[in-house]
Every structure is written in structure tokens, then in C-alpha cells.
Amino acid sequence: MQILYGFSNCTDSKYNEIMKDVKIAVLRPDQKYHGLLIRGLAENGARVKCFSGLPINRAVTKKILISEKDECENGISYHYYKTLNLPVLRHIMIFFGALTNILKAKKEEDTFAICDCLNIANAYGMALSCKIRKIPLISIVTDLPDMLTDNKLLRFINNRLFKKFDGFILLTKQMNDRINMKNKPFIVLEGHVDSKAKSLEPAAKYEETDGRKVIIYAGGIRKKYGIKELAEGFLLADIEFGELHIYGDGDFREGIKKIAENNESIKYMGVCANDTVVREELKAALLVNPRPTDGEYTKYSFPSKNMEYMVSGTPLLAAKLPGMPDEYLPYIYLIEEETPRGISKTLSEIFSKTREEREEKGKCAREFVLANKSNTAQAKRIIVFLKNNY
């Protein structure tokens, strides 16, 4: 099987080169998501050819002409369009890059195309060329474009674009009702973890080394994500030797910094590289995602952070988001009442358990996602989906 894969990403080595002058080179979620999925497809025997406009804008580099050599990594080829780093011209050139390169690509008997619908210029170019060449085009939908912008023109363009795809890879089943008006084939993949995490070296817990029960939240520090309620609930629980460490940035950063200044058990750790955060997650007693369930957007999201938390082997506390399948529930602690008092009660219940009980919960969660939600396992599901529907 040959897969033509369109997005705005690159090899990890190219990404590090591009981001070398950025103050804090935080790994973009889409770079990690697509990179793992592409590798999973290749590990399942697919011949993957990637076509990209690169994750570059004026904030990353002041270079005007963007022209990078093609690459091959782990048997996967990457072709980067030549573009001008100017807002409108860049998108026009990406559109024509996708159009011409997919038209020229060698078509084999079992050729399919996959694209990231959020990379509109690339997706439109691929949609037109795939229609001409009669290549099935499947769209990956990790976010609903309607919820990312208030721009009516962009919403119109995105909704027209959805009609041009032959099928969908969706983050939640609720997405299907919003975008798949013609009942085309679809598959739900909440996300994936790196299969190489099986060899992740365990780290000594703070609880073992100095007695601290460190609770970690890492991600967007936004009020709508329940960060304020988490901090207040943690303080109400008054866990002996407990500390709440918060990583990230967002509109509630100053609020959480102020809370941390007045409470030494809460520590704002700032924005750190992904590797640093992962190391700390391995040493923590509990990882928390307090994102509440009342927002409309929660039907259409499955936080990749939950996957990262679970594969660490440290137990996870999270709310039961509408987009979370029931198969995850035995492996996580649930926030039953999304208030400071409710979070406090749940934290107290968790830390009334022995350390061995809590660590067993985390171990089972890790085994579950590695067995069922690794990039290799999820990519295999995509390949079966393609073979069965086209």
C-alpha cells in the first residue's frame, strides 16, 4: 500500500533545525501527532510519501524564500514545497505545490492519500489533484475548524472542503455528526502514544526519595480548562507533603502565579521543553487534567495530554469528557464533581490509598495504551479501514 500524506510538518531533525532560534522550542502537538502516525504506517508495511509546506512563518524565521531539500528518514520520504514566507503568497504556493506534486506522484494499484484538514491550502490542492487522478483522499480531523475561528469566510471554506473528502479519521465519534453530511466512511482514533515508550526507563518517585506527593498539571493554563478549580481543590484537600506543580502558559498564567506566591505548596514551573516535563511526570505521584465537561467543544476533543499521562505509568485524574470512550474508564481516576470541593474530595480519596495501589492504577493504564493505542496499533487500524472501504 502506498500512502501520499499531506501536512505542514517535517522530520524531527528538520523540525529541531527550524526551531533552533526559537526561544523555547516546545514541540508542536501536530508535529508529534503526525510524526508518530507516519512512522506507525511505515511499520505496518505502508510506503509513505510526505508532502509539506513546512511549519514556518514570520515568527519562526525572517527568511523570505523557503527552499529545503527533500529527505528520507526511516524509509519515509519527505518533499518540501518551495514557498515565500509571506502570509498570502505562502498559502497560494502551498496549494499549487500540493496540486502539482500529487498530480506527478507515481500512482500504484493500492494508492491512498491522507491529509490534515487544518492545513487548508495543502488539503485543497490535494483534493483537486486526487479527484483528477481518482485517488481516495482521507482527511484527519483533530479539531473542528468551526471552533477554531470566528471568521465566516474561513468557516465557509472549511465546510466546503469537508465535502471533497472520501472519508475521515476523527478524534471523537461526535465529530461525524458535524462534518460528515454524506455519510462517507470514517474511523475514530482518539490519538496514539509512541510504541517506543515500552522501553521508557522508570524514574524514582519523589514520594520514595523525599516523601513529597507531587501532583502535576502540564498544558494550557486557561481558566476554561479548570486550572483555578484544580488549585483551589488541591489547597482544600490539604494533602500531607503534597505539592501541585503547574507547567505551561495561557490566559490564567498570572492568576496561577499569584496563587503560587501565596501558597508554597503550589509551584508554577513555567514553560519547559517536552522532554523535561515527561521526566517530571515519571517522578510524580499523580497527573491531573481538570478540563471540565460543560463546554460544547469537549464533545469534539480528546486531549493528547491524557495519552501522554497514561503512558508515563503515573496515575491520571481527569473528568469524563463526552469524547472519551468508556474503555478508558477502568484505567483512570475520575473527577465526579467539577468544583474545588469535588476535586478536593477526590484527591483525598486517591491519597487515602496506599502508594502501591495508586502505582498499580498507573501501571495498568500504561499497559492499556501501549497495547491498544500505540502509533503502530492505531496505524494498523487505518490500513484495515482503507482496505475495507476503498
Legacy VTK file of the C-alpha trace (Angstrom):
# vtk DataFile Version 3.0
C-alpha trace
ASCII
DATASET POLYDATA
POINTS 390 float
0.000 0.000 0.000
1.223 3.485 -0.907
0.099 6.499 1.139
0.545 10.103 -0.025
0.466 12.140 3.187
-0.084 15.916 3.162
0.524 18.180 6.158
2.660 21.105 7.360
5.278 19.123 9.261
8.670 17.534 8.682
11.233 15.111 10.074
12.154 15.643 13.725
15.714 16.599 12.768
14.402 19.236 10.336
11.979 20.494 12.992
14.813 20.949 15.501
16.826 22.801 12.858
13.894 25.109 12.057
13.193 25.832 15.719
16.809 26.288 16.841
16.466 30.068 17.114
13.060 29.995 18.815
13.392 30.956 22.481
11.690 27.829 23.839
11.294 25.166 21.168
8.183 23.486 22.523
7.147 20.531 20.382
4.022 21.381 18.403
1.251 18.824 19.038
0.682 18.303 15.296
4.391 17.607 14.711
4.275 14.837 17.311
0.846 13.522 16.218
1.641 13.190 12.513
5.241 12.092 13.052
4.155 9.125 15.174
1.288 8.187 12.859
3.501 8.257 9.761
6.044 6.036 11.481
3.255 3.662 12.536
2.004 3.397 8.956
5.512 2.601 7.720
5.994 0.000 10.469
2.834 -1.696 9.199
4.306 -2.008 5.728
2.893 1.092 4.021
5.102 3.062 1.630
4.662 6.620 2.886
5.472 9.724 0.854
5.000 13.046 2.675
4.265 16.430 1.084
4.662 19.527 3.229
4.732 23.307 3.253
6.832 23.181 6.469
5.831 24.675 9.877
7.350 28.077 9.095
6.054 31.621 9.492
7.496 35.076 10.223
7.670 34.316 13.949
9.982 31.362 13.296
12.267 32.887 10.655
12.635 36.150 8.747
13.866 34.318 5.636
11.670 35.096 2.638
12.475 32.197 0.325
11.894 28.811 1.942
13.529 26.053 -0.071
14.547 22.877 1.729
15.972 19.691 0.243
13.866 16.545 0.214
14.639 13.996 2.909
14.263 10.308 3.609
14.052 9.080 7.200
13.213 5.562 8.386
12.176 4.651 4.857
9.711 7.582 4.669
10.251 10.256 2.009
9.566 13.945 2.659
9.098 16.516 -0.097
9.003 20.177 0.971
7.334 22.751 -1.270
9.304 25.822 -2.230
7.430 28.812 -0.758
7.737 32.501 0.037
7.444 33.307 3.742
4.751 35.926 3.197
1.199 35.382 4.556
-0.945 35.137 1.403
1.698 34.066 -1.098
2.824 31.223 1.155
-0.623 29.616 1.126
-1.033 30.074 -2.619
2.314 28.373 -3.247
1.458 25.518 -0.868
-1.825 24.971 -2.754
-0.040 24.744 -6.109
2.760 22.667 -4.556
0.228 20.095 -3.358
-1.692 20.183 -6.637
1.323 19.644 -8.904
3.192 17.159 -6.723
0.227 14.832 -6.202
-0.500 15.007 -9.943
3.104 13.948 -10.640
3.339 11.284 -7.918
3.640 7.721 -9.130
0.285 6.003 -8.686
0.365 2.377 -7.671
-2.556 -0.040 -7.602
-3.255 0.480 -3.900
-2.569 4.202 -3.553
-4.383 6.354 -0.980
-3.961 9.935 0.183
-4.289 11.296 3.721
-4.269 14.976 4.629
-4.576 17.249 7.639
-7.785 19.249 7.107
-6.455 22.110 9.251
-3.712 22.745 6.688
-6.261 24.226 4.277
-4.028 25.159 1.347
-2.391 21.742 1.225
-5.725 19.942 1.673
-7.407 21.888 -1.151
-4.520 21.209 -3.510
-4.616 17.510 -2.682
-8.419 17.373 -3.005
-8.289 18.706 -6.560
-5.379 16.526 -7.709
-6.782 13.375 -6.042
-10.123 13.902 -7.785
-8.365 14.195 -11.147
-6.321 11.065 -10.514
-9.122 9.129 -8.771
-7.108 8.581 -5.602
-9.214 8.230 -2.407
-8.460 11.170 -0.090
-8.998 10.711 3.646
-8.984 13.698 5.980
-7.573 13.639 9.503
-9.745 15.844 11.732
-8.145 16.567 15.107
-10.121 19.793 15.671
-13.295 21.232 14.213
-12.271 24.292 12.183
-15.574 25.981 13.096
-14.438 26.075 16.710
-11.005 27.494 15.923
-12.116 30.684 14.196
-14.919 33.235 14.126
-14.008 34.207 10.568
-17.106 33.447 8.461
-15.102 33.133 5.243
-12.722 30.570 6.743
-15.665 28.628 8.148
-17.289 28.590 4.707
-14.047 27.418 3.060
-13.579 24.649 5.629
-17.134 23.385 5.311
-16.821 23.267 1.520
-13.551 21.394 1.923
-15.130 18.622 4.015
-17.435 17.754 1.089
-14.419 16.974 -1.084
-13.002 14.183 1.100
-13.754 10.490 0.566
-13.559 9.575 4.245
-12.455 10.734 7.662
-10.132 9.862 10.549
-11.824 11.509 13.535
-10.796 12.251 17.099
-14.288 11.573 18.526
-17.446 9.954 17.183
-19.400 13.184 17.829
-17.352 14.892 15.108
-19.039 12.725 12.498
-22.413 14.414 13.030
-20.854 17.833 12.420
-18.838 17.247 9.269
-19.855 14.018 7.536
-23.146 15.060 5.958
-22.879 12.493 3.154
-22.200 9.529 5.457
-18.815 8.708 3.992
-16.674 6.031 5.684
-14.985 7.139 8.899
-12.901 5.752 11.729
-12.389 7.156 15.240
-8.840 7.359 16.614
-8.610 9.358 19.841
-4.875 9.654 19.367
-1.829 7.489 19.917
1.251 7.037 22.065
4.752 6.223 20.910
5.256 2.455 20.754
8.895 3.105 21.718
7.642 4.198 25.139
7.693 0.490 26.032
11.411 0.943 26.684
10.918 4.091 28.780
13.136 3.868 31.837
11.191 4.213 35.107
12.229 7.023 37.432
12.310 7.069 41.216
9.214 8.808 42.546
9.574 11.908 44.686
7.380 10.057 47.155
10.114 7.427 47.507
13.107 9.743 47.607
11.958 12.633 49.797
8.350 11.884 50.725
6.745 14.611 48.556
3.460 13.698 46.876
3.889 15.731 43.693
0.794 16.333 41.556
1.410 17.673 38.037
-0.676 19.552 35.505
1.063 20.319 32.203
-0.670 22.097 29.352
-2.615 25.233 28.532
-3.142 27.395 31.612
-6.584 28.622 30.677
-9.380 29.438 33.055
-11.827 27.399 30.949
-9.621 24.331 31.484
-10.414 24.241 35.216
-6.970 25.305 36.458
-8.361 27.651 39.115
-10.673 24.922 40.448
-7.751 22.483 40.499
-5.583 24.838 42.564
-8.397 25.609 44.995
-9.348 21.955 45.301
-5.750 20.970 45.972
-5.491 23.538 48.770
-8.767 22.324 50.322
-7.531 18.713 50.296
-4.504 19.696 52.395
-2.551 16.572 51.425
0.342 15.833 53.768
3.638 16.549 51.944
1.561 17.371 48.858
2.744 19.752 46.131
0.990 20.897 42.958
3.346 21.670 40.068
1.869 23.508 37.070
3.602 23.730 33.674
2.538 25.759 30.655
1.178 29.112 29.576
-2.161 30.738 28.889
-4.671 33.366 29.912
-4.687 32.282 33.573
-0.890 32.328 33.981
-0.850 35.449 36.136
-3.721 34.088 38.212
-1.911 30.836 38.966
1.349 32.691 39.665
-0.459 34.805 42.243
-1.939 31.709 43.903
1.529 30.098 43.935
3.084 33.204 45.539
0.641 32.915 48.449
0.833 29.130 48.846
4.220 27.442 48.943
2.706 24.018 48.177
1.720 25.245 44.685
4.579 25.864 42.264
4.318 27.466 38.837
7.092 25.859 36.752
6.691 27.946 33.572
7.065 26.665 30.019
9.513 23.787 29.675
10.643 21.530 26.850
8.551 18.388 26.421
11.405 16.086 27.495
11.726 17.947 30.791
8.001 17.706 31.514
7.926 13.981 30.672
10.805 13.296 33.088
8.911 15.086 35.844
5.707 13.173 35.068
7.556 9.903 35.646
8.533 11.037 39.146
5.132 12.410 40.172
2.516 10.742 42.375
-0.448 11.877 40.263
-1.101 13.631 36.959
-4.222 15.750 36.568
-6.274 17.026 33.659
-9.130 19.052 35.190
-10.665 20.093 31.859
-14.410 20.404 32.632
-17.140 18.663 30.676
-19.587 21.545 30.245
-18.055 23.206 27.161
-19.541 22.330 23.770
-16.016 21.785 22.416
-15.424 18.861 24.812
-17.595 16.651 22.575
-15.050 17.095 19.833
-11.789 16.755 21.753
-9.704 14.044 23.300
-6.715 15.708 24.987
-3.437 14.247 23.745
-2.181 15.114 27.209
-4.280 12.261 28.624
-2.437 9.815 26.371
0.945 11.181 27.436
-0.079 10.971 31.077
-1.257 7.364 30.799
1.844 6.058 29.027
4.051 7.520 31.780
2.783 4.912 34.239
1.836 7.625 36.735
-1.896 7.503 37.603
-4.200 10.021 35.935
-7.077 12.011 37.414
-9.410 13.530 34.804
-13.010 14.437 34.100
-15.165 12.130 31.973
-15.191 14.195 28.793
-18.022 13.393 26.338
-15.452 12.434 23.693
-13.750 9.849 25.924
-14.773 6.239 25.146
-15.841 4.110 28.115
-12.948 1.694 27.570
-10.635 4.226 29.265
-12.648 4.494 32.491
-11.209 1.496 34.396
-7.714 2.906 33.994
-8.094 6.435 35.365
-9.382 8.217 38.444
-12.444 10.341 37.662
-13.373 13.830 38.842
-17.023 13.237 39.728
-17.849 16.806 40.795
-16.079 19.566 38.857
-15.823 22.084 41.707
-12.990 22.880 44.146
-14.814 20.906 46.833
-15.409 17.976 44.462
-11.769 17.927 43.354
-10.658 18.154 46.986
-12.806 15.140 47.896
-11.428 13.083 45.005
-7.806 13.982 45.803
-8.344 12.996 49.440
-9.811 9.652 48.368
-6.908 8.966 45.993
-4.262 9.733 48.602
-6.043 7.655 51.225
-4.982 4.665 49.118
-1.563 3.107 49.528
1.236 4.143 47.200
1.242 0.584 45.816
-2.468 0.799 44.947
-2.013 4.105 43.147
1.036 2.913 41.258
-0.817 -0.239 40.147
-3.514 2.006 38.617
-0.866 3.873 36.655
0.832 0.659 35.574
-2.442 -0.775 34.215
-3.163 2.462 32.318
0.286 2.332 30.731
-0.184 -1.286 29.650
-3.614 -0.467 28.202
-2.484 2.395 25.963
0.707 0.640 24.831
-1.277 -2.447 23.829
-4.247 -0.699 22.225
-3.394 2.933 21.448
0.210 2.924 20.262
1.022 4.592 16.948
1.660 1.137 15.478
-1.690 -0.265 16.653
-3.660 2.795 15.533
-1.927 2.903 12.141
-2.826 -0.749 11.602
-6.488 0.176 12.159
-6.171 2.868 9.470
-4.698 0.421 6.977
-7.513 -2.075 7.621
-10.039 0.775 7.268
-8.586 1.756 3.879
-8.537 -1.800 2.585
-12.112 -2.460 3.672
-13.699 0.729 2.335
-11.957 1.663 -0.946
LINES 1 391
390 0 1 2 3 4 5 6 7 8 9 10 11 12 13 14 15 16 17 18 19 20 21 22 23 24 25 26 27 28 29 30 31 32 33 34 35 36 37 38 39 40 41 42 43 44 45 46 47 48 49 50 51 52 53 54 55 56 57 58 59 60 61 62 63 64 65 66 67 68 69 70 71 72 73 74 75 76 77 78 79 80 81 82 83 84 85 86 87 88 89 90 91 92 93 94 95 96 97 98 99 100 101 102 103 104 105 106 107 108 109 110 111 112 113 114 115 116 117 118 119 120 121 122 123 124 125 126 127 128 129 130 131 132 133 134 135 136 137 138 139 140 141 142 143 144 145 146 147 148 149 150 151 152 153 154 155 156 157 158 159 160 161 162 163 164 165 166 167 168 169 170 171 172 173 174 175 176 177 178 179 180 181 182 183 184 185 186 187 188 189 190 191 192 193 194 195 196 197 198 199 200 201 202 203 204 205 206 207 208 209 210 211 212 213 214 215 216 217 218 219 220 221 222 223 224 225 226 227 228 229 230 231 232 233 234 235 236 237 238 239 240 241 242 243 244 245 246 247 248 249 250 251 252 253 254 255 256 257 258 259 260 261 262 263 264 265 266 267 268 269 270 271 272 273 274 275 276 277 278 279 280 281 282 283 284 285 286 287 288 289 290 291 292 293 294 295 296 297 298 299 300 301 302 303 304 305 306 307 308 309 310 311 312 313 314 315 316 317 318 319 320 321 322 323 324 325 326 327 328 329 330 331 332 333 334 335 336 337 338 339 340 341 342 343 344 345 346 347 348 349 350 351 352 353 354 355 356 357 358 359 360 361 362 363 364 365 366 367 368 369 370 371 372 373 374 375 376 377 378 379 380 381 382 383 384 385 386 387 388 389
